[in-house]
């Protein structure tokens, strides 16, 4: 993971530098270069680069040789991720992302008192990142058929992500969503673009047809997506802002029916449940009140319950990857087998 991240960072930075240098349609505009600068800042500000690692390791399932097109594919998957972050922060009215102002709030600082201008520019910034994620593949120095197949993969992933965002907003309205609905939200909003698309892109670049193995790739992606989302939801209640770069209690304050909130409501009763219910969706729920709810959750073992569930999905993902061993290279299969349990235990 560290190797893939350290190699990719200068590639991604050079991509944005190229956009700013070759001004083209940016010439004569001050708003457009500022947009690229903010996308650059958002994109290069930390992050695990899990998608980049999945992409490269998927290609290594097929071959140990260098595979053309992986840099363009890596830029594409991370641009699509940036698109999602920018729009998520608008929807959630989030001031911070990875310890610094979100793109939306950066624009609000640029245009104090002009809320509609800031909102419009933030929406356009997210849109630009999504369109660039496809453009970078269509312009990659690859055979026409491969370019089209990779661009089609990303276009489907982008559409699925937007559908997932609709579902994500819908889950906070009656009726109360069951676990299966939460799994569907997770699959469409994150697993399909963050896990499945990089797997398919890596295999395509290496000359493999991912459709031949669609069921197994899909199962792995969904299982990884579920435990990753559970983990993110858990960090929103139990995380350390100094480590995660964002405040805790946002989901509770917004009344969001996440895996962690549902586990909390499932576990507590009596006066403790009344306190949780009163805090859920209360915008005045301050830091002290969030700390009180977290203490209730810890006392009732909600953190341990979530960890058991995450570990169960991670083990199932590892078992799915182990089934790939007869057909693909041992070294890369071992990566996909080991990744889930490592990922569950990391702190940020």
TORVEXBA-791198 format. One record per atom (N, C-alpha, C): x, y, z; residue in three letters. Coordinates in steps of 0.001 Angstrom, whole numbers, padded with zeros to 6 digits, always signed. Example, Ala and Ser with C-alpha at 12.3 -4.5 7.8 and 13.67 -1.06 7.14 Angstrom:
// residues 2
+013190-005690+007800ALA;+012300-004500+007800ALA;+013200-003300+007800ALA;+012850-002250+007080SER;+013670-001060+007140SER;+012900+000030+007870SER;
END
This chain:
// residues 348
+000831-001199+000000UNK;+000000+000000+000000UNK;+000871+001257+000000UNK;+001880+001293+000843UNK;+002758+002461+000923UNK;+003518+002651-000388UNK;+003943+001543-000997UNK;+004665+001630-002274UNK;+003782+002234-003354UNK;+002568+001741-003480UNK;+001674+002253-004520UNK;+001354+003726-004277UNK;+001158+004081-003026UNK;+000840+005479-002720UNK;+002006+006403-003047UNK;+003214+006043-002605UNK;+004368+006922-002821UNK;+004689+007066-004308UNK;+004458+006017-005076UNK;+004710+006103-006510UNK;+003663+006960-007209UNK;+002414+006902-006742UNK;+001332+007587-007430UNK;+001302+009087-007151UNK;+001680+009514-005956UNK;+001533+010922-005585UNK;+002163+011875-006591UNK;+003441+011680-007003UNK;+004009+012615-007990UNK;+003333+012524-009355UNK;+002812+011364-009711UNK;+002083+011209-010980UNK;+000818+012062-010956UNK;+000100+012005-009849UNK;-001148+012762-009711UNK;-000856+014267-009678UNK;+000183+014654-008947UNK;+000549+016074-008882UNK;+000926+016597-010268UNK;+001677+015804-011026UNK;+002079+016216-012368UNK;+000875+016374-013289UNK;-000142+015535-013096UNK;-001357+015645-013903UNK;-002011+017012-013689UNK;-002185+017420-012438UNK;-002806+018710-012160UNK;-001920+019857-012617UNK;-000614+019717-012445UNK;+000294+020760-012915UNK;+000167+020944-014422UNK;-000029+019832-015130UNK;-000215+019910-016572UNK;-001499+020631-016947UNK;-002574+020393-016202UNK;-003831+021097-016459UNK;-003657+022603-016292UNK;-002929+022997-015261UNK;-002738+024423-015000UNK;-001770+025065-015989UNK;-000791+024296-016448UNK;+000198+024835-017385UNK;-000391+024991-018778UNK;-001094+023957-019256UNK;-001713+024000-020578UNK;-003099+024617-020430UNK;-003135+025922-020291UNK;-004356+026599-019848UNK;-005525+026408-020808UNK;-005303+026421-022108UNK;-006373+026178-023064UNK;-007622+026969-022709UNK;-008722+026267-022413UNK;-009961+026975-022077UNK;-009892+027748-020765UNK;-008823+027520-019974UNK;-008695+028262-018722UNK;-008194+029679-018957UNK;-007612+029933-020166UNK;-007051+031247-020456UNK;-008140+032314-020367UNK;-007794+033402-019712UNK;-008736+034505-019585UNK;-009719+034356-018440UNK;-009695+033223-017731UNK;-010603+032996-016613UNK;-009805+032951-015318UNK;-010385+033485-014265UNK;-009786+033323-012937UNK;-010498+032224-012160UNK;-011793+032018-012459UNK;-012556+031010-011734UNK;-012090+029593-012085UNK;-011835+029333-013377UNK;-011479+027972-013793UNK;-010144+027515-013211UNK;-009065+028326-013279UNK;-007821+027883-012636UNK;-007965+027681-011127UNK;-008762+028518-010482UNK;-008985+028346-009042UNK;-009660+027010-008777UNK;-010601+026626-009647UNK;-011262+025331-009508UNK;-010244+024202-009581UNK;-009345+024251-010576UNK;-008332+023201-010715UNK;-007413+023185-009496UNK;-007068+024359-008992UNK;-006224+024423-007793UNK;-006903+023766-006598UNK;-008196+024018-006431UNK;-008915+023415-005312UNK;-009059+021908-005485UNK;-009300+021453-006715UNK;-009359+020012-006969UNK;-008001+019374-006706UNK;-006952+020065-007094UNK;-005595+019556-006837UNK;-005358+019424-005341UNK;-005708+020475-004595UNK;-005507+020452-003146UNK;-006314+019335-002502UNK;-007602+019213-002904UNK;-008453+018168-002347UNK;-007910+016783-002670UNK;-007444+016598-003905UNK;-007009+015284-004369UNK;-005688+014846-003755UNK;-004812+015795-003480UNK;-003474+015455-002982UNK;-003369+015526-001465UNK;-004481+015860-000808UNK;-004458+016048+000645UNK;-004708+014723+001356UNK;-003695+013894+001422UNK;-003819+012643+002163UNK;-004629+011613+001410UNK;-005146+010646+002159UNK;-005884+009545+001544UNK;-005011+008303+001468UNK;-005646+007149+001555UNK;-004905+005880+001609UNK;-004462+005408+000238UNK;-005148+005877-000820UNK;-004925+005410-002200UNK;-005216+003913-002317UNK;-006250+003473-001591UNK;-006660+002077-001686UNK;-007037+001713-003111UNK;-007749+002618-003797UNK;-008160+002341-005177UNK;-006961+002141-006088UNK;-005926+002927-005881UNK;-004710+002801-006703UNK;-004053+001447-006462UNK;-003966+001053-005200UNK;-003372-000248-004883UNK;-004189-001385-005488UNK;-005514-001315-005373UNK;-006366-002353-005947UNK;-006170-002453-007452UNK;-006068-001325-008112UNK;-005871-001288-009558UNK;-004577-001994-009960UNK;-003477-001614-009337UNK;-002180-002202-009682UNK;-002115-003682-009319UNK;-002660-004029-008159UNK;-002611-005439-007756UNK;-003535-006297-008618UNK;-004619-005713-009141UNK;-005480-006453-010064UNK;-004722-006785-011342UNK;-003936-005838-011834UNK;-003107-006124-013018UNK;-002072-007192-012696UNK;-001544-007163-011455UNK;-000529-008154-011073UNK;-001120-009541-010866UNK;-002450-009632-010782UNK;-003061-010959-010783UNK;-002738-011702-012081UNK;-002580-010936-013161UNK;-002391-011510-014498UNK;-000919-011611-014868UNK;-000139-010571-014548UNK;+001252-010531-014989UNK;+002117-009763-014007UNK;+003390-010143-013941UNK;+004354-009424-013133UNK;+005083-008359-013929UNK;+004789-008255-015211UNK;+005420-007258-016074UNK;+004721-005906-015923UNK;+005410-004848-016357UNK;+004821-003518-016325UNK;+003656-003454-017307UNK;+002558-002851-016884UNK;+001337-002804-017691UNK;+001055-001365-018103UNK;+001023-001069-019408UNK;+000699+000293-019861UNK;-000724+000678-019476UNK;-000919+001966-019218UNK;-002255+002485-018960UNK;-002654+002554-017503UNK;-001835+001985-016611UNK;-002238+001976-015205UNK;-002185+003370-014578UNK;-001241+004207-015005UNK;-001192+005564-014451UNK;-002444+006345-014820UNK;-002864+006247-016084UNK;-004082+006944-016505UNK;-005290+006407-015746UNK;-005356+005084-015566UNK;-006470+004494-014832UNK;-006458+004931-013371UNK;-005270+005018-012776UNK;-005168+005444-011377UNK;-005622+006891-011216UNK;-005203+007760-012126UNK;-005663+009148-012090UNK;-007180+009193-012220UNK;-007714+008371-013110UNK;-009159+008344-013335UNK;-009931+007952-012075UNK;-009504+006873-011417UNK;-010264+006425-010241UNK;-010162+007433-009105UNK;-009009+008109-008988UNK;-008885+009093-007915UNK;-009634+010383-008229UNK;-009716+010755-009507UNK;-010531+011918-009875UNK;-012008+011653-009589UNK;-012462+010446-009884UNK;-013857+010115-009582UNK;-014093+010152-008076UNK;-013104+009727-007306UNK;-013217+009814-005840UNK;-013288+011271-005397UNK;-012462+012121-005985UNK;-012505+013550-005656UNK;-013874+014129-005956UNK;-014427+013767-007101UNK;-015795+014186-007438UNK;-016758+013830-006298UNK;-016682+012599-005809UNK;-017577+012166-004746UNK;-017369+012938-003457UNK;-016112+013202-003117UNK;-015824+013946-001888UNK;-016371+015364-001966UNK;-016160+016030-003100UNK;-016620+017414-003253UNK;-018139+017487-003118UNK;-018839+016601-003798UNK;-020302+016637-003738UNK;-020834+016162-002385UNK;-020181+015171-001776UNK;-020586+014746-000427UNK;-020508+015907+000559UNK;-019439+016689+000461UNK;-019263+017790+001402UNK;-020286+018896+001185UNK;-020761+019043-000051UNK;-021856+019983-000299UNK;-023138+019465+000350UNK;-023456+018209+000078UNK;-024689+017609+000605UNK;-024701+017616+002128UNK;-023536+017303+002720UNK;-023442+017220+004181UNK;-023142+018565+004832UNK;-022923+019609+004028UNK;-022525+020922+004552UNK;-021306+020768+005468UNK;-020315+020006+004976UNK;-019139+019680+005789UNK;-018054+020744+005631UNK;-017631+021369+006722UNK;-016589+022399+006617UNK;-015197+021831+006402UNK;-014959+020595+006864UNK;-013610+020035+006817UNK;-013568+018747+006008UNK;-012425+018543+005376UNK;-012126+017279+004709UNK;-010630+017039+004875UNK;-010303+015931+005531UNK;-008899+015584+005770UNK;-008134+016715+006448UNK;-008778+017319+007446UNK;-008093+018297+008286UNK;-007987+019691+007725UNK;-008612+019968+006578UNK;-008548+021295+005968UNK;-009930+021619+005388UNK;-010149+022883+004988UNK;-011474+023235+004466UNK;-011867+022386+003260UNK;-013125+021966+003235UNK;-013640+021276+002058UNK;-013668+022251+000883UNK;-013808+021723-000318UNK;-013875+022588-001497UNK;-015018+023587-001364UNK;-016156+023112-000895UNK;-017323+023987-000725UNK;-017013+025132+000233UNK;-016402+024821+001363UNK;-016119+025872+002337UNK;-014958+026761+001900UNK;-014047+026244+001083UNK;-013011+027096+000510UNK;-013641+028154-000388UNK;-014638+027741-001162UNK;-015345+028711-002000UNK;-016152+029688-001146UNK;-016710+029228-000045UNK;-017443+030138+000835UNK;-016508+031196+001418UNK;-015268+030788+001687UNK;-014283+031766+002159UNK;-013884+032729+001047UNK;-013834+032222-000192UNK;-013497+033078-001334UNK;-014582+034107-001619UNK;-015838+033723-001358UNK;-016984+034570-001709UNK;-017895+034776-000492UNK;-017409+035461+000533UNK;-018240+035675+001729UNK;-019500+036458+001373UNK;-020626+035974+001891UNK;-021892+036645+001625UNK;-022510+036301+000285UNK;-021832+035447-000502UNK;-022374+035061-001813UNK;-022508+033535-001849UNK;-023462+033067-001047UNK;-023643+031633-000840UNK;-023951+030890-002142UNK;-024806+031469-002983UNK;-025173+030782-004221UNK;-023982+030660-005159UNK;-023129+031659-005202UNK;-021922+031590-006030UNK;-021009+030475-005538UNK;-020793+030420-004228UNK;-019932+029382-003655UNK;-020506+027998-003924UNK;-021821+027851-003755UNK;-022463+026565-003993UNK;-022342+026162-005457UNK;-022632+027084-006348UNK;-022549+026779-007771UNK;-021149+026377-008199UNK;-020140+027083-007711UNK;-018763+026754-008075UNK;-018339+025404-007507UNK;-018787+025078-006307UNK;-018440+023776-005724UNK;-019080+022640-006512UNK;-020344+022826-006929UNK;-021006+021810-007760UNK;-020235+021623-009060UNK;-019853+022723-009697UNK;-019110+022642-010953UNK;-017751+021975-010754UNK;-017110+022217-009623UNK;-015818+021583-009347UNK;-015963+020068-009283UNK;-016995+019603-008583UNK;-017231+018165-008533UNK;-017550+017591-009895UNK;-018349+018328-010688UNK;-018674+017874-012041UNK;-017410+017766-012890UNK;-016550+018780-012804UNK;-015329+018769-013612UNK;-014466+017561-013283UNK;-014334+017233-012003UNK;-013528+016069-011618UNK;-014088+014797-012235UNK;-015427+014659-012270UNK;-016046+013466-012844UNK;-015779+013364-014338UNK;-015921+014480-015053UNK;-015701+014449-016499UNK;-014225+014225-016833UNK;-013331+014820-016053UNK;-011907+014600-016274UNK;-011525+013138-016058UNK;-012227+012470-015147UNK;-011898+011070-014862UNK;-012135+010186-016085UNK;-013093+010545-016934UNK;-013325+009793-018169UNK;-012380+010279-019270UNK;-012181+011597-019332UNK;-011324+012156-020374UNK;-009907+011591-020306UNK;-009379+011429-019102UNK;-008002+010962-018979UNK;-007850+009551-019542UNK;-008888+008748-019483UNK;-008845+007406-020074UNK;-008981+007466-021591UNK;-009884+008314-022078UNK;-010094+008416-023522UNK;-008875+008978-024238UNK;-008030+009705-023527UNK;-006829+010288-024127UNK;-005565+009494-023810UNK;-005702+008379-023120UNK;-004528+007561-022775UNK;-003947+006915-024042UNK;-002623+006779-024122UNK;-001986+006165-025296UNK;-002142+004638-025278UNK;-003362+004185-025537UNK;-003699+002771-025490UNK;-004477+002400-026753UNK;-004598+001122-027076UNK;-005431+000711-028209UNK;-006864+001191-028037UNK;-007515+001513-029153UNK;-008861+002089-029110UNK;-009841+001230-028315UNK;-009823-000063-028554UNK;-010764-000941-027875UNK;-010578-000935-026374UNK;-009321-000919-025928UNK;-009039-000901-024491UNK;-009460+000427-023889UNK;-009174+001538-024576UNK;-009594+002856-024076UNK;-011103+002911-023877UNK;-011837+002424-024871UNK;-013296+002468-024772UNK;-013806+001584-023631UNK;-013203+000409-023484UNK;-013644-000501-022422UNK;-013370+000092-021040UNK;-012226+000724-020874UNK;-011896+001319-019579UNK;-012776+002534-019299UNK;-013022+003352-020320UNK;-013886+004512-020134UNK;-015310+004073-019813UNK;-015762+002998-020465UNK;-017111+002486-020178UNK;-017214+002004-018740UNK;-016156+001366-018233UNK;-016138+000907-016841UNK;-016295+002082-015884UNK;-015561+003158-016136UNK;-015636+004319-015255UNK;-016966+005058-015377UNK;-017521+005104-016585UNK;-018812+005770-016766UNK;-019908+005040-015997UNK;-019888+003707-016072UNK;-020865+002927-015297UNK;-020672+003149-013806UNK;-019415+003158-013368UNK;-019133+003359-011944UNK;-019616+004729-011480UNK;-019419+005753-012313UNK;-019857+007104-011949UNK;-021372+007169-011834UNK;-022082+006567-012791UNK;-023546+006569-012746UNK;-024047+005822-011516UNK;-023421+004675-011211UNK;-023810+003917-010025UNK;-023603+004727-008746UNK;-022528+005510-008722UNK;-022232+006309-007537UNK;-023300+007365-007303UNK;-023755+008004-008384UNK;-024809+009009-008249UNK;-026110+008348-007782UNK;-026436+007179-008339UNK;-027609+006442-007872UNK;-027470+006109-006386UNK;-026264+005735-005974UNK;-026019+005451-004566UNK;-026220+006662-003686UNK;-025892+007845-004226UNK;-026097+009066-003443UNK;-027580+009333-003226UNK;-028400+009048-004265UNK;-029851+009156-004091UNK;-030317+008227-002959UNK;-029850+006974-003006UNK;-030240+006012-001980UNK;-029754+006441-000606UNK;-028571+007036-000562UNK;-027990+007479+000699UNK;-028870+008546+001351UNK;-029386+009451+000548UNK;-030293+010472+001089UNK;-031642+009868+001468UNK;-032088+008907+000690UNK;-033396+008289+000925UNK;-033443+007507+002235UNK;-032300+006952+002655UNK;-032318+006082+003839UNK;-032645+006842+005119UNK;-032496+008164+005094UNK;-032753+008951+006299UNK;-034205+009391+006409UNK;-035062+008876+005514UNK;-036489+009156+005568UNK;-037228+007861+005882UNK;-038428+007962+006482UNK;-039193+006744+006793UNK;-039495+005955+005519UNK;-039610+004628+005625UNK;-039449+003834+006850UNK;-037975+003652+007214UNK;-037719+003257+008462UNK;-036353+003025+008917UNK;-035730+001920+008074UNK;-034547+002160+007497UNK;-033952+001155+006603UNK;-033481-000078+007356UNK;-033637-001233+006728UNK;-033069-002442+007317UNK;-031624-002598+006838UNK;-030951-003620+007345UNK;-029541-003802+007022UNK;-029326-004034+005532UNK;-030259-004725+004887UNK;-030125-005005+003465UNK;-030137-003709+002657UNK;-030953-002767+003070UNK;-030978-001482+002371UNK;-029660-000742+002568UNK;-029114-000788+003779UNK;-027805-000169+004025UNK;-026731-000807+003156UNK;-026809-002128+002986UNK;-025841-002806+002111UNK;-025978-002318+000667UNK;-027212-002110+000219UNK;-027433-001632-001151UNK;-026876-000228-001331UNK;-027110+000635-000344UNK;-026540+001986-000390UNK;-025019+001907-000504UNK;-024412+001082+000322UNK;-022962+000949+000329UNK;-022445+000437-001009UNK;-023123-000566-001556UNK;-022675-001121-002835UNK;-022653-000059-003925UNK;-023757+000686-004039UNK;-023859+001641-005140UNK;-023065+002922-004879UNK;-023085+003400-003641UNK;-022415+004674-003376UNK;-020896+004552-003342UNK;-020389+003398-002904UNK;-018935+003320-002750UNK;-018293+002064-003336UNK;-018858+000887-003083UNK;-018162-000347-003468UNK;-017955-000461-004975UNK;-018932-000027-005753UNK;-018822-000205-007203UNK;-017751+000684-007818UNK;-017562+001892-007283UNK;-016523+002748-007873UNK;-015181+002610-007156UNK;-015212+002336-005852UNK;-013961+002288-005090UNK;-013270+000931-005130UNK;-014035-000131-005301UNK;-013459-001475-005256UNK;-013602-002179-006604UNK;-014834-002293-007079UNK;-015080-003072-008289UNK;-014456-002434-009522UNK;-014618-001132-009717UNK;-014073-000480-010910UNK;-012548-000594-010978UNK;-011792-000323-009898UNK;-010345-000530-009982UNK;-009951-001970-010304UNK;-010675-002946-009759UNK;-010389-004347-010083UNK;-010571-004595-011575UNK;-011677-004135-012116UNK;-011968-004357-013531UNK;-010973-003602-014423UNK;-010628-002375-014049UNK;-009682-001594-014843UNK;-008305-002250-014870UNK;-007850-002740-013717UNK;-006548-003397-013672UNK;-006502-004647-014522UNK;-007559-005444-014455UNK;-007614-006657-015270UNK;-007681-006323-016756UNK;-008486-005326-017117UNK;-008567-004904-018520UNK;-007206-004467-019036UNK;-006504-003629-018272UNK;-005199-003131-018705UNK;-004209-004264-018914UNK;-004343-005333-018110UNK;-003418-006472-018196UNK;-003850-007491-019259UNK;-004934-007199-019979UNK;-005354-008084-021055UNK;-006340-009164-020667UNK;-006888-009086-019451UNK;-007854-010072-018975UNK;-009274-009552-019181UNK;-010217-010449-019397UNK;-011619-010077-019532UNK;-012298-010212-018177UNK;-012599-009089-017491UNK;-013183-009191-016143UNK;-014586-009782-016135UNK;-015279-009730-017271UNK;-016631-010293-017311UNK;-016633-011798-017053UNK;-015535-012467-017345UNK;-015453-013910-017107UNK;-015502-014231-015620UNK;-015144-013270-014793UNK;-015060-013502-013346UNK;-015940-012503-012588UNK;-016994-012026-013249UNK;-017798-010926-012705UNK;-018379-011242-011335UNK;-018885-012459-011140UNK;-019539-012788-009863UNK;-018566-012714-008689UNK;-017400-013309-008844UNK;-016420-013303-007760UNK;-015892-011914-007475UNK;-015631-011129-008512UNK;-015168-009756-008322UNK;-016231-008930-007610UNK;-017484-009131-007993UNK;-018581-008390-007370UNK;-018722-008762-005897UNK;-018651-010057-005586UNK;-018766-010474-004181UNK;-017656-009850-003350UNK;-016438-009887-003844UNK;-015312-009324-003101UNK;-015519-007821-002887UNK;-015910-007116-003951UNK;-016080-005667-003856UNK;-017148-005295-002839UNK;-018268-006005-002841UNK;-019356-005677-001916UNK;-018947-005954-000477UNK;-018297-007085-000234UNK;-017863-007417+001122UNK;-016861-006390+001647UNK;-015896-006011+000813UNK;-014924-004993+001223UNK;-015636-003660+001446UNK;-016545-003312+000540UNK;-017271-002052+000682UNK;-018064-001975+001969UNK;-018688-003084+002362UNK;-019497-003084+003580UNK;-018632-002864+004817UNK;-017523-003614+004935UNK;-016741-003417+006167UNK;-016048-002060+006166UNK;-015681-001550+004983UNK;-015074-000215+004928UNK;-016087+000848+005360UNK;-017339+000724+004912UNK;-018358+001695+005303UNK;-018688+001571+006788UNK;-018765+000351+007289UNK;-018970+000160+008728UNK;-017856+000830+009514UNK;-016654+000686+009007UNK;-015509+001271+009681UNK;-015589+002793+009685UNK;-015952+003384+008542UNK;-016113+004839+008474UNK;-017209+005309+009420UNK;-018326+004574+009455UNK;-019419+004939+010349UNK;-018992+004838+011809UNK;-018202+003819+012108UNK;-017703+003628+013473UNK;-016775+004775+013871UNK;-015913+005211+012936UNK;-014998+006311+013221UNK;-015743+007617+013471UNK;-016915+007774+012852UNK;-017678+008996+013069UNK;-018158+009094+014512UNK;-018294+007960+015178UNK;-018727+007969+016579UNK;-017566+007782+017544UNK;-016618+006924+017178UNK;-015558+006560+018115UNK;-014170+007070+017711UNK;-014049+007718+016545UNK;-012739+008105+016036UNK;-012115+009283+016763UNK;-010850+009500+016477UNK;-010098+010622+017028UNK;-009948+011664+015915UNK;-010546+012860+016063UNK;-010460+013864+015010UNK;-009026+014217+014619UNK;-008098+014122+015566UNK;-006702+014425+015253UNK;-006117+013419+014274UNK;-006686+012216+014251UNK;-006205+011169+013352UNK;-007010+011148+012052UNK;-008343+011260+012168UNK;-009204+011144+010993UNK;-009295+012432+010184UNK;-009012+013580+010815UNK;-009081+014852+010106UNK;-010481+015409+009955UNK;-011461+014843+010669UNK;-012820+015377+010602UNK;-013489+015184+011956UNK;-014499+016009+012270UNK;-015126+015927+013588UNK;-015926+014650+013763UNK;-016138+014261+015026UNK;-016970+013094+015322UNK;-018404+013555+015566UNK;-019322+012595+015450UNK;-020711+012865+015770UNK;-021526+013495+014658UNK;-020957+013631+013473UNK;-021683+014270+012371UNK;-022920+013469+011983UNK;-022777+012153+011877UNK;-023919+011315+011492UNK;-025028+011383+012533UNK;-024647+011386+013805UNK;-025630+011480+014889UNK;-026374+012810+014806UNK;-025628+013881+014641UNK;-026204+015221+014593UNK;-027140+015391+013392UNK;-026760+014755+012270UNK;-027558+014871+011047UNK;-028718+013880+011011UNK;-028789+012994+011981UNK;-029870+012007+012000UNK;-029717+010922+010963UNK;-028487+010593+010616UNK;-028228+009634+009551UNK;-028291+008209+010086UNK;-029015+007336+009381UNK;-029165+005951+009821UNK;-028017+005123+009246UNK;-026864+005243+009878UNK;-025671+004520+009456UNK;-025609+003166+010161UNK;-024611+002360+009777UNK;-024402+001084+010459UNK;-024172+001309+011953UNK;-023395+002337+012301UNK;-023083+002587+013712UNK;-024307+003070+014478UNK;-025065+003973+013888UNK;-026275+004479+014553UNK;-027291+003358+014726UNK;-027458+002519+013704UNK;-028400+001408+013824UNK;-027955+000414+014899UNK;-026650+000153+014987UNK;-026146-000755+016021UNK;-026384-000164+017404UNK;-026254+001136+017522UNK;-026493+001822+018794UNK;-027953+001686+019216UNK;-028864+001959+018281UNK;-030287+001862+018592UNK;-030723+000421+018848UNK;-030058-000500+018174UNK;-030358-001923+018353UNK;-029944-002418+019739UNK;-028921-001809+020296UNK;-028292-002338+021514UNK;-028799-001700+022800UNK;-029015-000382+022785UNK;-029350+000303+024041UNK;-030857+000335+024259UNK;-031245+000491+025504UNK;-032659+000577+025851UNK;-032870+001534+027000UNK;-034131+001702+027410UNK;-034457+002518+028569UNK;-034068+003975+028411UNK;-033564+004551+029507UNK;-033202+005970+029516UNK;-032061+006266+028547UNK;-031123+005306+028392UNK;-030017+005508+027450UNK;-030527+005624+026018UNK;-031502+004786+025684UNK;-032072+004868+024336UNK;-032777+006212+024131UNK;-033445+006692+025157UNK;-034110+007989+025063UNK;-033096+009091+024789UNK;-031936+009022+025441UNK;-030895+010036+025217UNK;-030377+009970+023780UNK;-030176+008753+023290UNK;-029689+008590+021915UNK;-030722+009114+020928UNK;-031966+008749+021113UNK;-033036+009170+020207UNK;-033182+010687+020199UNK;-033035+011311+021373UNK;-033156+012769+021468UNK;-032007+013465+020741UNK;-030838+012866+020776UNK;-029671+013473+020114UNK;-029692+013263+018608UNK;-030329+012182+018169UNK;-030327+011819+016756UNK;-031096+012861+015938UNK;-030378+013537+015041UNK;-031006+014546+014192UNK;-031129+015908+014836UNK;-030512+016109+016003UNK;-030570+017401+016684UNK;-029348+018234+016281UNK;-029516+019295+015492UNK;-028368+020099+015065UNK;-027656+020792+016217UNK;-028320+020883+017365UNK;-027701+021508+018531UNK;-026898+020511+019367UNK;-026773+019294+018868UNK;-026015+018259+019577UNK;-024529+018632+019573UNK;-024053+019155+020712UNK;-022681+019668+020754UNK;-021679+018573+021110UNK;-020419+018965+021250UNK;-019333+018017+021501UNK;-019546+017235+022790UNK;-020004+017923+023832UNK;-020232+017242+025109UNK;-021325+016188+024993UNK;-022363+016519+024241UNK;-023458+015565+024083UNK;-023029+014369+023231UNK;-022245+014629+022221UNK;-021702+013517+021426UNK;-020845+012619+022303UNK;-020042+013228+023173UNK;-019210+012447+024097UNK;-020075+011596+025023UNK;-021220+012142+025442UNK;-022139+011379+026291UNK;-022691+010167+025533UNK;-023089+010366+024278UNK;-023617+009269+023481UNK;-022533+008228+023228UNK;-021325+008693+022992UNK;-020225+007751+022785UNK;-019990+006925+024049UNK;-020078+007541+025206UNK;-019908+006809+026463UNK;-021004+005760+026636UNK;-022235+006119+026276UNK;-023334+005143+026319UNK;-023026+003964+025386UNK;-022559+004281+024181UNK;-022251+003237+023207UNK;-021143+002316+023701UNK;-020119+002890+024325UNK;-019026+002080+024847UNK;-019503+001202+026004UNK;-020345+001762+026844UNK;-020832+001012+027992UNK;-021667-000189+027559UNK;-022352-000054+026439UNK;-023194-001148+025947UNK;-022462-002037+024930UNK;-021190-001779+024713UNK;-020390-002649+023839UNK;-020684-002493+022356UNK;-021167-001323+021956UNK;-021488-001114+020539UNK;-020218-001150+019692UNK;-019119-000619+020223UNK;-017857-000644+019467UNK;-017404-002079+019208UNK;-017525-002923+020210UNK;-017126-004329+020042UNK;-018057-005048+019071UNK;-019353-004746+019134UNK;-020315-005347+018218UNK;-019979-004990+016774UNK;-019704-003715+016522UNK;-019359-003282+015166UNK;-018063-003925+014693UNK;-017099-004045+015606UNK;-015830-004658+015231UNK;-016023-006123+014852UNK;-016873-006836+015576UNK;-017153-008242+015233UNK;-017796-008343+013853UNK;-018728-007438+013581UNK;-019398-007474+012284UNK;-018422-007132+011158UNK;-017599-006109+011364UNK;-016598-005751+010352UNK;-015656-006916+010084UNK;-015211-007548+011159UNK;-014284-008663+011015UNK;-014936-009819+010255UNK;-016218-010048+010492UNK;-016919-011105+009772UNK;-016944-010852+008273UNK;-017247-009619+007872UNK;-017253-009297+006440UNK;-015842-009340+005864UNK;-014849-008906+006650UNK;-013469-008949+006180UNK;-013007-010387+005955UNK;-013365-011283+006860UNK;-012994-012695+006689UNK;-013665-013286+005458UNK;-014925-012921+005243UNK;-015622-013424+004053UNK;-014950-012914+002777UNK;-014490-011655+002784UNK;-013782-011118+001623UNK;-012470-011864+001402UNK;-011746-012141+002484UNK;-010487-012895+002366UNK;-010733-014281+001786UNK;-011794-014923+002237UNK;-012126-016251+001716UNK;-012476-016201+000231UNK;-013153-015139-000186UNK;-013469-014976-001611UNK;-012189-014830-002417UNK;-011266-014006-001934UNK;-010005-013818-002656UNK;-009203-015115-002729UNK;-009262-015921-001679UNK;-008508-017183-001668UNK;-008964-018108-002799UNK;-010213-017984-003217UNK;-010729-018819-004315UNK;-010116-018444-005660UNK;-009463-017279-005728UNK;-008840-016859-006986UNK;-007500-017550-007226UNK;-006993-018251-006199UNK;-005626-018768-006250UNK;-005348-019697-007432UNK;-006233-020594-007802UNK;-005882-021489-008917UNK;-005734-020778-010259UNK;-006413-019635-010420UNK;-006419-019031-011758UNK;-005432-017882-011910UNK;-005020-017244-010785UNK;-004196-016048-010891UNK;-002918-016171-010056UNK;-002048-015196-010194UNK;-000712-015236-009602UNK;-000791-015173-008073UNK;-000024-016048-007430UNK;-000062-016212-005981UNK;+000229-014907-005246UNK;+001245-014175-005695UNK;+001669-012975-004978UNK;+000537-011952-004881UNK;-000168-011737-005999UNK;-001248-010755-005996UNK;-002479-011287-005276UNK;-002770-012569-005426UNK;-003897-013155-004698UNK;-003687-012980-003199UNK;-002463-013178-002743UNK;-002166-013024-001312UNK;-002435-011603-000831UNK;-002164-010620-001693UNK;-002472-009235-001337UNK;-003965-009076-001073UNK;-004792-009544-002000UNK;-006246-009389-001852UNK;-006787-010213-000686UNK;-006126-011306-000387UNK;-006533-012137+000742UNK;-006196-011471+002071UNK;-005045-010809+002144UNK;-004587-010204+003399UNK;-005194-008823+003655UNK;-005541-008119+002568UNK;-005997-006732+002697UNK;-007163-006544+003662UNK;-008232-007341+003589UNK;-009407-007035+004429UNK;-009122-007000+005923UNK;-008449-008006+006453UNK;-008218-008044+007901UNK;-007242-006957+008334UNK;-006259-006637+007477UNK;-005372-005504+007784UNK;-006171-004211+007831UNK;-007060-004043+006851UNK;-007806-002792+006721UNK;-008738-002558+007905UNK;-009336-003628+008429UNK;-010238-003489+009577UNK;-009511-002941+010798UNK;-008237-003266+010945UNK;-007511-002895+012160UNK;-006813-001543+012081UNK;-006745-000938+010898UNK;-006028+000336+010805UNK;-006806+001435+011530UNK;-006123+002516+011874UNK;-006697+003527+012769UNK;-007308+004720+012048UNK;-007039+004901+010750UNK;-007559+006075+010031UNK;-007828+005717+008597UNK;
END
